[in-house]
């Protein structure tokens, strides 16, 4: 979530004016506290989900209940989102400082993590099929 926010916020807050901060920072007028805030929110939700998984005792049967293609959906969405920013950085001819930043950061955050996700899923299902 934080990776997505780092890529999204500069264009959303400056060009699209979806939200505006009165006391922003030098990072595209986005307060730096925005990112630890999102990290904390996601961390809390993930901890709640981890508690649910541990109490429900479903950890071992999750991967065998669904085919590998099901697990590839999340990294595919992250990859498509990242590549859309790369495409925008190539196509746009105005506000290059924002779009080039977004495209470059998308490659090293969203696309990179999606690629790692593809590899981990593939390795997991190779291990199951042994």
C-alpha positions as CSV (number, residue, x, y, z in Angstrom):
1,X,0.0,0.0,0.0
2,X,2.8,2.4,0.9
3,X,4.5,1.6,-2.4
4,X,1.4,2.4,-4.3
5,X,0.9,5.6,-2.3
6,X,4.4,6.8,-3.0
7,X,3.8,6.4,-6.7
8,X,0.2,7.7,-6.8
9,X,0.3,10.8,-4.4
10,X,2.5,13.2,-6.4
11,X,0.2,13.2,-9.5
12,X,-3.0,12.8,-7.5
13,X,-2.2,15.7,-5.2
14,X,-0.5,18.2,-7.6
15,X,-2.0,17.6,-11.0
16,X,-5.4,16.1,-10.3
17,X,-5.9,17.9,-7.0
18,X,-7.7,14.9,-5.5
19,X,-6.5,16.1,-2.1
20,X,-4.4,19.0,-1.0
21,X,-2.3,19.2,2.2
22,X,-1.9,22.6,3.8
23,X,1.3,21.8,5.5
24,X,3.1,19.6,3.0
25,X,6.8,18.9,2.6
26,X,9.3,19.3,-0.2
27,X,8.2,15.9,-1.6
28,X,5.5,17.2,-4.0
29,X,3.9,19.0,-1.0
30,X,3.0,15.7,0.6
31,X,3.7,15.4,4.3
32,X,6.2,12.7,5.0
33,X,4.0,11.6,7.9
34,X,1.5,10.3,5.3
35,X,3.7,7.3,4.4
36,X,4.3,6.0,8.0
37,X,0.6,6.6,8.6
38,X,-0.3,4.3,5.7
39,X,2.3,1.8,6.8
40,X,0.8,1.7,10.3
41,X,-2.8,1.3,9.0
42,X,-1.8,-1.6,6.7
43,X,0.2,-3.2,9.5
44,X,-2.7,-3.2,11.9
45,X,-5.0,-4.8,9.2
46,X,-2.4,-7.4,8.4
47,X,-2.0,-8.3,12.1
48,X,-5.7,-8.7,12.5
49,X,-5.8,-11.0,9.4
50,X,-2.8,-13.0,10.8
51,X,-4.7,-13.5,14.1
52,X,-7.7,-14.7,12.2
53,X,-5.6,-17.1,10.1
54,X,-3.9,-18.5,13.3
55,X,-7.2,-18.9,15.2
56,X,-9.1,-20.4,12.2
57,X,-6.3,-23.0,11.6
58,X,-6.6,-22.7,7.8
59,X,-3.0,-21.8,7.0
60,X,-2.1,-25.3,5.7
61,X,-5.1,-25.7,3.4
62,X,-5.2,-22.3,1.8
63,X,-2.7,-22.9,-1.0
64,X,-4.1,-26.3,-1.9
65,X,-7.7,-25.1,-2.2
66,X,-7.0,-22.9,-5.2
67,X,-5.1,-23.4,-8.4
68,X,-1.9,-21.5,-9.0
69,X,-3.6,-19.1,-11.4
70,X,-5.7,-17.8,-8.5
71,X,-2.6,-16.7,-6.6
72,X,-1.1,-14.9,-9.6
73,X,-4.0,-12.4,-9.7
74,X,-2.6,-10.1,-6.9
75,X,0.9,-9.7,-8.4
76,X,-0.6,-9.3,-11.9
77,X,-2.7,-6.4,-10.7
78,X,0.3,-4.8,-9.0
79,X,2.4,-5.3,-12.1
80,X,-0.3,-3.7,-14.4
81,X,-0.7,-0.8,-12.0
82,X,3.1,-0.2,-12.0
83,X,3.3,-0.6,-15.8
84,X,0.5,1.9,-16.3
85,X,2.7,4.6,-14.6
86,X,5.7,3.6,-16.8
87,X,3.4,3.9,-19.8
88,X,2.2,7.3,-18.6
89,X,5.8,8.5,-18.1
90,X,6.6,7.6,-21.7
91,X,3.5,9.1,-23.3
92,X,3.0,12.4,-21.3
93,X,4.7,15.5,-22.6
94,X,3.8,17.9,-19.7
95,X,4.7,17.8,-16.0
96,X,7.6,15.4,-16.8
97,X,9.2,15.7,-13.4
98,X,6.1,14.1,-11.8
99,X,5.4,11.5,-14.5
100,X,9.0,10.4,-14.8
101,X,9.3,10.1,-11.1
102,X,6.2,8.0,-10.9
103,X,7.3,5.7,-13.7
104,X,10.7,5.2,-12.2
105,X,9.5,4.6,-8.7
106,X,6.8,2.2,-10.0
107,X,9.5,0.1,-11.6
108,X,11.4,-0.2,-8.4
109,X,8.4,-0.7,-6.1
110,X,5.2,-2.1,-7.6
111,X,6.8,-3.9,-10.6
112,X,9.7,-5.3,-8.5
113,X,7.5,-6.6,-5.7
114,X,5.0,-8.1,-8.3
115,X,7.9,-9.9,-10.0
116,X,9.1,-11.3,-6.6
117,X,5.5,-12.4,-6.0
118,X,5.4,-14.3,-9.3
119,X,8.6,-16.1,-8.4
120,X,7.5,-17.0,-4.9
121,X,4.2,-18.4,-6.1
122,X,5.9,-20.4,-8.8
123,X,8.4,-21.8,-6.3
124,X,5.6,-22.6,-3.8
125,X,3.7,-24.6,-6.3
126,X,6.8,-26.4,-7.6
127,X,7.4,-27.5,-4.0
128,X,3.8,-28.7,-3.7
129,X,4.0,-30.8,-6.9
130,X,7.1,-32.7,-5.8
